[in-house]
Amino acid sequence: MRAVVAVKRVVDYAVKVRVNADKTAVDITNVKMSMNPFCEIAVEEGLRLKEKGHIKELIAVSAGPAKSAETLRQALAMGADRAIHLKTTMRTDQELQPLAVAKLLEKMIEKESPSIVLLGKQAIDDDSNQTGSMLAGLLGWPQAGSASGVEISEDKSTLTVEREVDTGIQTVKLALPAVVTADLRLNEPRYATLPNLMKA
């Protein structure tokens, strides 16, 4: 059983963003970039599922320019087994729309045949919260959004997800393969150590 985790390169959450001179976008020149915090949580959940023996391989994937390789290296340093870079020259914060990302991921998933796809519930740059739902729709798979707890059954045929809703916690059971988007309270991501970053 294998899992795919999608990761996005965004302006670091601690950076105070500036708008460029022509007021068309955020200025990302010489700005610290990092992995989207919700994507980090998704990577950590994939690693925990692997440590429990539910999945054998965790594949990190990112769509973006050449520098997105840094984000994939961080996922590898955290413990992902492989990384796939879907290269594009489009700016991921405004030009590369969620539907385009979902279609790219769909084609990659058709080749890799994972049992579970993990994503952050949203990116902190565009706050769209759409890619996971669109991907599930394109694949025809069940989806659980805003996950705060994930359990795979012993026979690895179903997934039980606790998800945060307005009235509290909702528990849903999904048949695998499935798409899960991670919420803030799902886990606490581990740090990628310097030796692991060097190896990645």
N, CA, C and O of each residue as an XYZ file, in Angstrom:
800
protein
N       0.853     -1.193      0.000
C       0.000      0.000      0.000
C       0.885      1.238      0.000
O       1.839      1.331      0.772
N       0.563      2.182     -0.865
C       1.386      3.375     -0.962
C       0.533      4.621     -0.810
O      -0.674      4.602     -1.055
N       1.187      5.720     -0.397
C       0.495      7.005     -0.209
C       1.231      8.098     -0.953
O       2.457      8.086     -1.068
N       0.454      9.040     -1.454
C       1.015     10.240     -2.096
C       0.653     11.430     -1.227
O      -0.483     11.552     -0.768
N       1.626     12.309     -1.002
C       1.361     13.537     -0.256
C       1.766     14.726     -1.127
O       2.892     14.793     -1.620
N       0.836     15.659     -1.309
C       1.097     16.841     -2.125
C       1.622     17.960     -1.229
O       1.059     18.227     -0.167
N       2.702     18.613     -1.660
C       3.296     19.705     -0.882
C       3.434     20.951     -1.758
O       3.683     20.848     -2.959
N       3.271     22.120     -1.153
C       3.338     23.375     -1.894
C       4.374     24.315     -1.281
O       4.494     24.414     -0.060
N       5.115     24.998     -2.140
C       6.098     25.995     -1.714
C       5.386     27.342     -1.622
O       4.805     27.820     -2.596
N       5.441     27.948     -0.431
C       4.767     29.230     -0.199
C       5.710     30.190      0.518
O       6.758     29.782      1.019
N       5.336     31.461      0.564
C       6.080     32.435      1.364
C       5.987     31.981      2.814
O       4.902     31.648      3.291
N       7.113     31.964      3.517
C       7.142     31.500      4.905
C       6.121     32.260      5.749
O       5.940     33.468      5.595
N       5.457     31.523      6.645
C       4.367     32.122      7.443
C       4.844     33.267      8.335
O       4.042     34.113      8.732
N       6.153     33.306      8.657
C       6.666     34.347      9.555
C       7.057     35.626      8.808
O       7.376     36.636      9.435
N       7.035     35.587      7.478
C       7.458     36.742      6.668
C       6.301     37.728      6.528
O       5.157     37.337      6.293
N       6.619     39.011      6.678
C       5.613     40.048      6.429
C       5.654     40.337      4.922
O       6.651     40.838      4.402
N       4.563     40.016      4.238
C       4.552     40.134      2.772
C       4.401     41.589      2.316
O       3.814     42.429      2.997
N       4.967     41.843      1.118
C       4.868     43.167      0.494
C       4.246     42.991     -0.894
O       4.492     41.998     -1.578
N       3.444     43.967     -1.291
C       2.845     43.957     -2.625
C       3.832     44.618     -3.578
O       4.492     45.593     -3.220
N       3.933     44.076     -4.814
C       4.893     44.654     -5.763
C       4.430     46.028     -6.253
O       3.301     46.445     -5.998
N       5.325     46.723     -6.963
C       5.093     48.125     -7.354
C       3.828     48.324     -8.175
O       3.120     49.311     -7.975
N       3.526     47.411     -9.096
C       2.323     47.604     -9.925
C       1.047     47.037     -9.282
O      -0.005     46.981     -9.919
N       1.153     46.624     -8.029
C       0.010     46.175     -7.221
C      -0.763     44.997     -7.832
O      -1.985     44.909     -7.706
N      -0.025     44.092     -8.499
C      -0.671     42.938     -9.127
C      -0.458     41.637     -8.367
O      -1.186     40.669     -8.584
N       0.541     41.600     -7.469
C       0.852     40.357     -6.760
C       1.748     40.640     -5.560
O       2.234     41.754     -5.369
N       1.950     39.611     -4.769
C       2.890     39.696     -3.647
C       4.302     39.633     -4.219
O       4.579     38.841     -5.120
N       5.182     40.462     -3.698
C       6.582     40.471     -4.130
C       7.298     39.292     -3.471
O       7.421     39.242     -2.247
N       7.771     38.341     -4.288
C       8.452     37.168     -3.733
C       9.951     37.182     -4.033
O      10.634     36.176     -3.841
N      10.461     38.323     -4.503
C      11.896     38.445     -4.773
C      12.651     38.481     -3.444
O      12.348     39.296     -2.572
N      13.633     37.594     -3.298
C      14.470     37.511     -2.090
C      13.660     37.339     -0.806
O      14.056     37.835      0.249
N      12.531     36.640     -0.891
C      11.685     36.391      0.276
C      11.866     34.928      0.690
O      11.943     34.043     -0.162
N      11.933     34.679      1.998
C      12.084     33.311      2.495
C      10.831     32.500      2.158
O       9.708     32.902      2.458
N      11.058     31.349      1.527
C       9.974     30.447      1.162
C      10.109     29.160      1.980
O      11.205     28.795      2.406
N       8.989     28.484      2.192
C       9.028     27.214      2.927
C       7.845     26.345      2.516
O       7.021     26.750      1.696
N       7.770     25.148      3.094
C       6.642     24.262      2.812
C       5.393     24.809      3.507
O       5.457     25.249      4.654
N       4.275     24.778      2.815
C       3.001     25.202      3.394
C       2.767     24.435      4.706
O       2.889     23.210      4.720
N       2.435     25.123      5.805
C       2.264     24.438      7.099
C       1.258     23.281      7.079
O       1.490     22.262      7.730
N       0.155     23.416      6.353
C      -0.825     22.328      6.277
C      -0.255     21.125      5.511
O      -0.600     19.979      5.800
N       0.617     21.396      4.533
C       1.273     20.308      3.789
C       2.252     19.567      4.691
O       2.381     18.345      4.605
N       2.948     20.315      5.567
C       3.851     19.683      6.543
C       3.086     18.701      7.418
O       3.571     17.606      7.704
N       1.894     19.094      7.840
C       1.046     18.228      8.676
C       0.652     16.974      7.885
O       0.621     15.875      8.438
N       0.353     17.142      6.596
C      -0.003     15.998      5.745
C       1.180     15.040      5.593
O       1.002     13.823      5.638
N       2.394     15.588      5.412
C       3.601     14.749      5.321
C       3.773     13.967      6.618
O       4.014     12.760      6.596
N       3.649     14.660      7.749
C       3.798     14.003      9.055
C       2.785     12.870      9.216
O       3.128     11.806      9.730
N       1.545     13.087      8.783
C       0.528     12.036      8.905
C       0.896     10.833      8.047
O       0.719      9.689      8.466
N       1.411     11.091      6.839
C       1.879      9.997      5.985
C       2.990      9.202      6.644
O       3.008      7.974      6.572
N       3.919      9.903      7.289
C       5.027      9.242      7.978
C       4.523      8.408      9.157
O       5.031      7.315      9.411
N       3.529      8.923      9.872
C       2.969      8.173     11.006
C       2.240      6.912     10.536
O       2.316      5.869     11.185
N       1.532      7.013      9.404
C       0.863      5.836      8.839
C       1.896      4.792      8.409
O       1.669      3.588      8.528
N       3.037      5.280      7.905
C       4.120      4.380      7.496
C       4.736      3.697      8.717
O       5.009      2.498      8.693
N       4.951      4.468      9.784
C       5.532      3.915     11.009
C       4.615      2.869     11.650
O       5.089      1.934     12.295
N       3.298      3.034     11.468
C       2.341      2.054     12.002
C       2.248      0.811     11.115
O       1.593     -0.165     11.480
N       2.900      0.846      9.956
C       2.888     -0.303      9.050
C       1.714     -0.338      8.096
O       1.501     -1.342      7.416
N       0.937      0.753      8.030
C      -0.225      0.785      7.133
C       0.173      1.002      5.679
O      -0.456      0.466      4.766
N       1.223      1.793      5.473
C       1.700      2.040      4.102
C       3.179      1.682      4.008
O       3.918      1.767      4.989
N       3.594      1.280      2.811
C       4.992      0.884      2.618
C       5.830      2.007      2.019
O       7.035      2.083      2.258
N       5.191      2.881      1.239
C       5.948      3.929      0.549
C       5.174      5.238      0.581
O       3.970      5.272      0.329
N       5.888      6.319      0.897
C       5.303      7.660      0.899
C       5.988      8.486     -0.181
O       7.204      8.681     -0.157
N       5.184      8.971     -1.132
C       5.718      9.741     -2.264
C       5.266     11.188     -2.136
O       4.068     11.468     -2.085
N       6.230     12.107     -2.084
C       5.915     13.539     -2.034
C       5.867     14.072     -3.457
O       6.689     13.696     -4.293
N       4.909     14.943     -3.731
C       4.788     15.534     -5.068
C       4.509     17.029     -4.940
O       3.763     17.467     -4.064
N       5.129     17.802     -5.838
C       4.913     19.253     -5.831
C       4.862     19.774     -7.256
O       5.644     19.356     -8.111
N       3.939     20.686     -7.503
C       3.855     21.354     -8.804
C       4.377     22.771     -8.614
O       3.927     23.487     -7.720
N       5.323     23.176     -9.452
C       5.854     24.521     -9.316
C       7.159     24.702    -10.054
O       7.613     23.792    -10.747
N       7.777     25.881     -9.914
C       9.039     26.168    -10.606
C      10.194     25.347    -10.041
O      10.012     24.565     -9.108
N      11.389     25.533    -10.617
C      12.573     24.751    -10.233
C      12.842     24.790     -8.731
O      13.272     23.791     -8.155
N      12.594     25.925     -8.100
C      12.894     26.065     -6.675
C      11.956     25.244     -5.785
O      12.212     25.112     -4.589
N      10.877     24.691     -6.345
C       9.996     23.811     -5.569
C      10.723     22.538     -5.147
O      10.263     21.819     -4.260
N      11.864     22.262     -5.788
C      12.681     21.104     -5.407
C      13.121     21.209     -3.948
O      13.294     20.192     -3.276
N      13.304     22.445     -3.453
C      13.681     22.649     -2.045
C      12.595     22.096     -1.119
O      12.898     21.476     -0.099
N      11.346     22.322     -1.476
C      10.221     21.837     -0.674
C      10.183     20.306     -0.694
O       9.920     19.669      0.327
N      10.446     19.731     -1.856
C      10.488     18.274     -1.962
C      11.645     17.700     -1.158
O      11.517     16.632     -0.558
N      12.782     18.408     -1.142
C      13.922     17.958     -0.339
C      13.566     17.954      1.147
O      13.993     17.069      1.889
N      12.784     18.944      1.579
C      12.359     18.979      2.981
C      11.478     17.768      3.304
O      11.617     17.158      4.364
N      10.569     17.427      2.381
C       9.704     16.253      2.582
C      10.540     14.972      2.656
O      10.263     14.090      3.468
N      11.573     14.877      1.798
C      12.469     13.712      1.827
C      13.251     13.669      3.137
O      13.451     12.599      3.713
N      13.694     14.842      3.605
C      14.438     14.914      4.865
C      13.564     14.533      6.050
O      14.057     13.982      7.035
N      12.264     14.824      5.963
C      11.336     14.428      7.033
C      11.129     12.916      7.051
O      10.833     12.341      8.098
N      11.285     12.263      5.875
C      11.143     10.808      5.837
C      10.411     10.233      4.642
O      10.214      9.020      4.568
N       9.997     11.084      3.695
C       9.331     10.568      2.487
C      10.315      9.695      1.701
O      11.523      9.931      1.735
N       9.795      8.685      0.994
C      10.653      7.743      0.276
C      11.089      8.242     -1.097
O      12.223      8.013     -1.518
N      10.189      8.918     -1.785
C      10.479      9.432     -3.129
C       9.840     10.789     -3.295
O       8.968     11.176     -2.516
N      10.276     11.513     -4.316
C       9.677     12.818     -4.611
C       9.478     12.955     -6.117
O      10.308     12.503     -6.906
N       8.382     13.577     -6.501
C       8.080     13.836     -7.911
C       7.838     15.332     -8.072
O       7.012     15.917     -7.371
N       8.570     15.943     -9.006
C       8.442     17.383     -9.253
C       7.721     17.596    -10.587
O       8.231     17.220    -11.642
N       6.535     18.199    -10.529
C       5.779     18.548    -11.735
C       6.157     19.993    -12.083
O       5.600     20.939    -11.527
N       7.098     20.148    -12.997
C       7.674     21.469    -13.257
C       6.761     22.371    -14.074
O       6.132     21.947    -15.043
N       6.711     23.626    -13.650
C       5.991     24.665    -14.384
C       6.655     25.998    -14.086
O       7.248     26.172    -13.022
N       6.561     26.925    -15.004
C       7.124     28.260    -14.774
C       6.068     29.214    -14.213
O       6.373     30.369    -13.915
N       4.839     28.740    -14.071
C       3.758     29.594    -13.558
C       3.934     29.859    -12.062
O       4.429     29.008    -11.322
N       3.524     31.046    -11.632
C       3.535     31.360    -10.200
C       2.442     30.553     -9.508
O       1.277     30.598     -9.905
N       2.828     29.819     -8.477
C       1.868     28.933     -7.819
C       0.889     29.682     -6.926
O      -0.127     29.115     -6.523
N       1.168     30.942     -6.608
C       0.251     31.677     -5.728
C      -0.868     32.380     -6.484
O      -1.819     32.855     -5.864
N      -0.776     32.460     -7.833
C      -1.866     33.110     -8.556
C      -2.119     32.562     -9.955
O      -3.272     32.507    -10.381
N      -1.082     32.154    -10.685
C      -1.288     31.689    -12.065
C      -1.713     30.222    -12.127
O      -2.581     29.860    -12.921
N      -1.106     29.383    -11.296
C      -1.427     27.960    -11.301
C      -2.625     27.725    -10.379
O      -2.476     27.666     -9.158
N      -3.793     27.594    -10.962
C      -5.050     27.512    -10.217
C      -5.285     26.108     -9.651
O      -4.727     25.139    -10.167
N      -6.112     25.981     -8.585
C      -6.364     24.675     -7.957
C      -6.830     23.580     -8.919
O      -6.424     22.427     -8.772
N      -7.670     23.913     -9.898
C      -8.144     22.902    -10.841
C      -6.992     22.356    -11.683
O      -6.938     21.157    -11.960
N      -6.070     23.231    -12.091
C      -4.908     22.791    -12.872
C      -4.025     21.865    -12.029
O      -3.536     20.851    -12.527
N      -3.823     22.211    -10.760
C      -3.024     21.372     -9.857
C      -3.715     20.015     -9.676
O      -3.058     18.975     -9.707
N      -5.038     20.025     -9.487
C      -5.785     18.776     -9.317
C      -5.650     17.887    -10.547
O      -5.516     16.670    -10.420
N      -5.685     18.487    -11.738
C      -5.542     17.701    -12.978
C      -4.132     17.129    -13.122
O      -3.962     15.999    -13.581
N      -3.123     17.908    -12.730
C      -1.739     17.411    -12.752
C      -1.585     16.236    -11.785
O      -0.995     15.210    -12.125
N      -2.124     16.403    -10.574
C      -2.046     15.339     -9.570
C      -2.796     14.089    -10.024
O      -2.352     12.966     -9.787
N      -3.944     14.299    -10.685
C      -4.734     13.162    -11.177
C      -3.906     12.291    -12.121
O      -3.912     11.067    -11.996
N      -3.201     12.907    -13.057
C      -2.394     12.155    -14.035
C      -1.259     11.414    -13.337
O      -0.954     10.272    -13.683
N      -0.630     12.069    -12.346
C       0.464     11.436    -11.616
C      -0.059     10.264    -10.780
O       0.601      9.230    -10.680
N      -1.238     10.423    -10.184
C      -1.842      9.376     -9.348
C      -2.232      8.157    -10.190
O      -2.142      7.022     -9.723
N      -2.663      8.396    -11.420
C      -2.988      7.285    -12.326
C      -1.759      6.406    -12.560
O      -1.880      5.190    -12.705
N      -0.567      7.029    -12.595
C       0.673      6.265    -12.817
C       1.153      5.576    -11.543
O       1.641      4.448    -11.597
N       1.019      6.242    -10.405
C       1.563      5.717     -9.146
C       0.615      4.761     -8.411
O       1.076      3.941     -7.616
N      -0.690      4.850     -8.656
C      -1.719      4.001     -8.028
C      -1.624      3.925     -6.501
O      -1.476      2.833     -5.953
N      -1.706      5.066     -5.805
C      -1.678      5.014     -4.334
C      -3.046      4.610     -3.774
O      -4.059      4.674     -4.469
N      -3.052      4.193     -2.504
C      -4.309      3.872     -1.822
C      -4.865      5.074     -1.084
O      -6.060      5.140     -0.792
N      -3.982      6.033     -0.781
C      -4.419      7.233     -0.064
C      -3.622      8.436     -0.577
O      -2.419      8.348     -0.823
N      -4.327      9.561     -0.730
C      -3.679     10.816     -1.122
C      -3.909     11.814      0.003
O      -5.045     12.065      0.405
N      -2.819     12.377      0.502
C      -2.874     13.349      1.590
C      -2.502     14.726      1.075
O      -1.541     14.876      0.321
N      -3.265     15.730      1.483
C      -2.961     17.120      1.128
C      -3.229     17.983      2.358
O      -3.960     17.580      3.263
N      -2.631     19.170      2.381
C      -3.023     20.151      3.378
C      -4.405     20.665      2.997
O      -4.743     20.698      1.814
N      -5.209     21.066      3.979
C      -6.575     21.491      3.634
C      -6.570     22.755      2.771
O      -7.488     22.962      1.977
N      -5.536     23.608      2.920
C      -5.424     24.816      2.105
C      -3.997     25.325      2.163
O      -3.226     24.948      3.046
N      -3.652     26.181      1.218
C      -2.337     26.816      1.218
C      -2.476     28.203      1.835
O      -3.507     28.858      1.682
N      -1.424     28.648      2.539
C      -1.522     29.937      3.226
C      -1.344     31.127      2.294
O      -1.505     32.273      2.715
N      -1.012     30.865      1.020
C      -0.863     32.010      0.101
C      -2.178     32.372     -0.591
O      -2.498     33.555     -0.715
N      -2.944     31.379     -1.043
C      -4.212     31.702     -1.725
C      -5.452     31.299     -0.920
O      -6.559     31.732     -1.238
N      -5.276     30.478      0.115
C      -6.389     30.050      0.984
C      -7.582     29.480      0.212
O      -8.725     29.634      0.643
N      -7.331     28.830     -0.910
C      -8.429     28.347     -1.755
C      -9.210     27.186     -1.137
O     -10.438     27.159     -1.212
N      -8.502     26.224     -0.525
C      -9.167     25.056      0.063
C     -10.004     24.319     -1.000
O     -11.140     23.925     -0.737
N      -9.428     24.137     -2.206
C     -10.178     23.533     -3.313
C      -9.507     22.314     -3.933
O     -10.197     21.430     -4.440
N      -8.181     22.244     -3.904
C      -7.461     21.208     -4.655
C      -7.864     19.797     -4.228
O      -8.096     18.940     -5.081
N      -7.949     19.546     -2.921
C      -8.312     18.210     -2.440
C      -9.672     17.759     -2.923
O      -9.830     16.626     -3.376
N     -10.659     18.639     -2.829
C     -12.021     18.303     -3.265
C     -12.081     18.084     -4.770
O     -12.719     17.143     -5.241
N     -11.412     18.957     -5.524
C     -11.405     18.811     -6.987
C     -10.711     17.516     -7.412
O     -11.164     16.828     -8.326
N      -9.600     17.194     -6.732
C      -8.876     15.965     -7.050
C      -9.749     14.738     -6.787
O      -9.804     13.823     -7.609
N     -10.430     14.720     -5.643
C     -11.324     13.600     -5.325
C     -12.426     13.473     -6.374
O     -12.787     12.365     -6.768
N     -12.958     14.605     -6.822
C     -13.991     14.599     -7.859
C     -13.480     14.053     -9.180
O     -14.167     13.274     -9.840
N     -12.268     14.461     -9.571
C     -11.677     13.980    -10.826
C     -11.390     12.486    -10.770
O     -11.575     11.772    -11.755
N     -10.933     12.016     -9.600
C     -10.596     10.597     -9.456
C     -11.829      9.728     -9.211
O     -11.795      8.519     -9.441
N     -12.935     10.354     -8.736
C     -14.118      9.597     -8.350
C     -13.916      8.859     -7.032
O     -14.529      7.818     -6.794
N     -13.042      9.408     -6.167
C     -12.725      8.796     -4.870
C     -13.476      9.523     -3.764
O     -13.831     10.690     -3.928
N     -13.727      8.847     -2.627
C     -14.284      9.559     -1.468
C     -13.248     10.498     -0.879
O     -12.045     10.287     -1.039
N     -13.715     11.536     -0.197
C     -12.803     12.522      0.376
C     -13.257     12.946      1.758
O     -14.452     13.096      2.012
N     -12.289     13.140      2.659
C     -12.564     13.693      3.989
C     -11.712     14.944      4.143
O     -10.484     14.876      4.093
N     -12.363     16.082      4.330
C     -11.641     17.340      4.485
C     -11.489     17.718      5.939
O     -12.222     17.223      6.795
N     -10.538     18.592      6.224
C     -10.290     19.111      7.576
C     -10.119     17.989      8.593
O     -10.747     18.002      9.652
N      -9.266     17.017      8.269
C      -9.070     15.854      9.138
C      -8.287     16.216     10.392
O      -7.248     16.874     10.322
N      -8.797     15.777     11.543
C      -8.065     15.961     12.799
C      -7.696     14.610     13.414
O      -7.109     14.558     14.495
N      -8.041     13.515     12.726
C      -7.673     12.165     13.155
C      -7.861     11.199     12.003
O      -8.882     11.245     11.319
N      -6.876     10.311     11.775
C      -6.942      9.358     10.657
C      -6.556      7.963     11.156
O      -5.512      7.787     11.785
N      -7.413      6.971     10.869
C      -7.132      5.580     11.225
C      -7.447      4.688     10.038
O      -8.509      4.808      9.427
N      -6.521      3.792      9.710
C      -6.744      2.810      8.641
C      -7.137      1.489      9.290
O      -6.550      1.084     10.293
N      -8.134      0.818      8.715
C      -8.610     -0.452      9.276
C      -7.542     -1.534      9.144
O      -6.616     -1.413      8.341
N      -7.685     -2.608      9.952
C      -6.706     -3.717      9.960
C      -6.557     -4.349      8.577
O      -5.453     -4.699      8.159
N      -7.699     -4.494      7.862
C      -7.629     -5.125      6.540
C      -7.272     -4.134      5.427
O      -7.239     -4.494      4.250
N      -7.006     -2.884      5.815
C      -6.575     -1.821      4.888
C      -7.568     -1.564      3.756
O      -7.180     -1.208      2.644
N      -8.860     -1.749      4.059
C      -9.880     -1.505      3.037
C     -10.660     -0.219      3.302
O     -11.263      0.348      2.391
N     -10.643      0.241      4.562
C     -11.382      1.460      4.908
C     -10.527      2.401      5.749
O      -9.499      2.021      6.309
N     -10.991      3.629      5.811
C     -10.303      4.708      6.519
C     -11.333      5.400      7.398
O     -12.406      5.764      6.916
N     -11.030      5.589      8.668
C     -11.914      6.335      9.562
C     -11.262      7.681      9.850
O     -10.128      7.741     10.325
N     -11.979      8.749      9.562
C     -11.429     10.102      9.707
C     -12.304     10.919     10.646
O     -13.524     10.980     10.490
N     -11.660     11.543     11.622
C     -12.343     12.536     12.456
C     -12.085     13.877     11.816
O     -10.936     14.246     11.572
N     -13.161     14.618     11.541
C     -12.996     15.906     10.873
C     -13.676     17.007     11.659
O     -14.721     16.808     12.278
N     -13.053     18.176     11.617
C     -13.586     19.306     12.363
C     -14.666     20.011     11.548
O     -14.443     20.436     10.415
N     -15.842     20.120     12.162
C     -16.965     20.832     11.542
C     -17.439     21.898     12.527
O     -16.977     21.934     13.667
N     -18.350     22.758     12.103
C     -18.802     23.871     12.951
C     -19.382     23.423     14.288
O     -19.256     24.124     15.292
N     -20.020     22.247     14.297
C     -20.681     21.789     15.530
C     -19.789     20.909     16.399
O     -20.217     20.478     17.470
N     -18.559     20.631     15.964
C     -17.644     19.793     16.750
C     -16.859     18.846     15.869
O     -16.319     19.250     14.839
N     -16.794     17.578     16.272
C     -16.037     16.572     15.525
C     -17.009     15.595     14.867
O     -17.887     15.034     15.523
N     -16.836     15.403     13.568
C     -17.647     14.448     12.806
C     -16.753     13.273     12.434
O     -15.639     13.472     11.949
N     -17.228     12.052     12.655
C     -16.462     10.856     12.286
C     -17.060     10.260     11.024
O     -18.258      9.982     10.968
N     -16.216     10.063     10.002
C     -16.674      9.482      8.737
C     -15.822      8.264      8.395
O     -14.640      8.200      8.734
N     -16.442      7.300      7.719
C     -15.739      6.096      7.281
C     -15.738      6.072      5.766
O     -16.791      6.196      5.141
N     -14.564      5.913      5.169
C     -14.421      5.943      3.714
C     -13.787      4.655      3.226
O     -12.946      4.065      3.905
N     -14.200      4.224      2.038
C     -13.546      3.082      1.397
C     -12.269      3.590      0.732
O     -12.247      4.685      0.171
N     -11.215      2.794      0.797
C      -9.972      3.155      0.110
C     -10.043      2.704     -1.337
O     -10.678      1.684     -1.605
N      -9.434      3.396     -2.283
C      -8.587      4.581     -2.134
C      -9.407      5.836     -1.817
O     -10.580      5.942     -2.176
N      -8.749      6.790     -1.126
C      -9.444      8.004     -0.707
C      -8.486      9.191     -0.656
O      -7.266      9.030     -0.645
N      -9.076     10.389     -0.624
C      -8.324     11.642     -0.509
C      -8.625     12.232      0.872
O      -9.782     12.304      1.285
N      -7.566     12.656      1.582
C      -7.726     13.253      2.909
C      -6.965     14.578      2.944
O      -5.802     14.646      2.547
N      -7.637     15.635      3.427
C      -6.949     16.919      3.595
C      -6.769     17.187      5.087
O      -7.704     17.048      5.876
N      -5.551     17.573      5.454
C      -5.146     17.707      6.853
C      -5.480     19.064      7.437
O      -5.261     20.101      6.810
N      -6.020     19.040      8.661
C      -6.287     20.264      9.412
C      -5.148     20.500     10.402
O      -4.274     19.651     10.580
N      -5.177     21.660     11.036
C      -4.114     22.098     11.935
C      -3.904     21.167     13.121
O      -2.768     20.982     13.557
N      -4.964     20.579     13.650
C      -4.855     19.782     14.863
C      -4.663     18.287     14.607
O      -4.824     17.482     15.525
N      -4.323     17.906     13.384
C      -4.110     16.494     13.071
C      -2.866     15.957     13.775
O      -2.892     14.851     14.315
N      -1.777     16.729     13.774
C      -0.534     16.308     14.422
C       0.437     17.486     14.541
O       0.131     18.606     14.133
N       1.590     17.211     15.099
C       2.673     18.198     15.211
C       3.806     17.710     14.316
O       4.433     16.701     14.639
N       4.098     18.396     13.185
C       5.135     17.894     12.272
C       6.512     17.832     12.919
O       6.867     18.678     13.739
N       7.278     16.820     12.536
C       8.666     16.685     13.014
C       9.577     17.648     12.258
O       9.239     18.107     11.167
N      10.716     17.945     12.836
C      11.689     18.797     12.167
C      12.555     17.954     11.247
O      12.903     16.819     11.571
N      12.897     18.513     10.109
C      13.840     17.858      9.209
C      15.241     18.212      9.715
O      15.623     19.382      9.705
N      16.000     17.221     10.152
C      17.331     17.478     10.710
C      18.312     17.856      9.604
O      18.109     17.510      8.440
N      19.385     18.572      9.974
C      20.369     19.022      8.991
C      21.016     17.846      8.250
O      21.146     17.912      7.028
N      21.434     16.757      8.948
C      22.008     15.622      8.196
C      21.024     15.052      7.169
O      21.414     14.705      6.054
N      19.734     14.957      7.558
C      18.735     14.451      6.613
C      18.524     15.396      5.446
O      18.324     14.953      4.315
N      18.568     16.708      5.712
C      18.450     17.699      4.632
C      19.638     17.570      3.672
O      19.470     17.680      2.457
N      20.829     17.339      4.215
C      22.032     17.180      3.372
C      21.901     15.925      2.495
O      22.257     15.941      1.317
N      21.379     14.829      3.096
C      21.189     13.594      2.330
C      20.145     13.786      1.229
O      20.305     13.285      0.116
N      19.076     14.515      1.551
C      17.999     14.726      0.578
C      18.484     15.559     -0.584
O      17.717     15.842     -1.504
